[in-house]
Amino acid sequence: MAVKCNNCGQGTKGVKGEPGIQGAKGDQGPSGGLSTVDYYSANAAGIQSTATQLGSTDNIVNVGLLNSAVKLPVATKNASLKVTNATAVNIRVYPFSGDQIGTLGVNVFDVLGPGAVRTYKCPVDGTFLN
């Protein structure tokens, strides 16, 4: 089941492993072609391997249970994206497998509290800073 990209007019995003249709090539984001704003449901399992993959420059998580999880795209130098937790619970933000967030360590999640907004910037391949 694909979810229509909200507020961006750039195509659709795949859900639960289905392939999405990438929008027009952009000049922002980890790999170009990312839509501007997308809404996501965090995966309830709360682990990296099943975390919901994020793929926009502006990601809003609006559905999630306590410690549900989302996953950042591959950390590519100069990438930047924003994650907003629009839920009433803490969510886990995992790096892409093999990457890391700040000094937390490889594959270790960052906690994003209710209502929090965090921008992740990538100064070097493999690491997002928050």
WOTA-V162862 format. One record per pair of residues at least 6 apart in sequence whose C-alpha atoms are under 6 Angstrom apart, sorted by sequence separation. I is the first residue (numbers start at 1). J is the second residue. D is the distance in whole Angstrom. If there is no record, write none. Layout:
i:j:d
I:J:D
I:J:D
This chain:
i:j:d
14:20:4
26:32:5
100:106:4
122:128:4
5:12:5
13:20:4
25:32:5
26:33:5
99:106:5
100:107:6
121:128:5
4:12:5
12:20:6
25:33:4
43:51:5
98:106:6
120:128:6
121:129:5
3:12:6
12:21:5
24:33:5
43:52:6
98:107:6
120:129:5
3:13:6
11:21:6
23:33:5
42:52:6
97:107:6
120:130:5
2:13:6
2:14:5
11:23:5
95:107:6
2:15:6
10:23:4
94:109:4
93:109:5
53:70:6
54:71:6
92:109:6
93:110:5
51:69:5
52:70:4
53:71:5
54:72:5
92:110:6
51:70:5
52:71:6
92:111:5
36:56:6
41:61:6
51:71:6
91:111:6
35:56:5
36:57:5
37:58:5
38:59:5
39:60:5
40:61:5
44:65:6
46:67:6
91:112:5
34:56:5
36:58:6
37:59:6
39:61:6
41:63:4
42:64:5
46:68:4
69:91:6
71:93:6
74:96:5
90:112:6
41:64:6
46:69:5
58:81:6
59:82:6
60:83:6
66:89:5
67:90:6
68:91:5
69:92:5
70:93:5
71:94:5
72:95:5
73:96:6
90:113:4
44:68:4
57:81:4
58:82:5
59:83:5
60:84:5
61:85:5
62:86:5
66:90:6
67:91:5
68:92:6
69:93:6
71:95:6
72:96:5
90:114:6
10:35:6
43:68:5
61:86:6
62:87:5
67:92:6
89:114:5
42:68:5
43:69:5
88:114:5
101:127:6
102:128:6
42:69:5
87:114:6
99:126:5
100:127:5
101:128:5
102:129:5
8:36:6
29:57:5
42:70:5
99:127:6
101:129:6
85:114:6
86:115:5
85:115:5
85:116:5
6:38:6
84:116:6
5:38:6
84:117:4
83:117:6
83:118:5
82:118:6
82:119:4
81:119:6
81:120:5
80:120:6
80:121:4
79:121:6
79:122:5
78:122:5
77:122:5
78:123:6
30:76:6
77:123:5
77:124:4
77:125:5
30:79:4
76:125:5
29:79:5
75:125:5
29:80:6
75:126:5
75:127:6
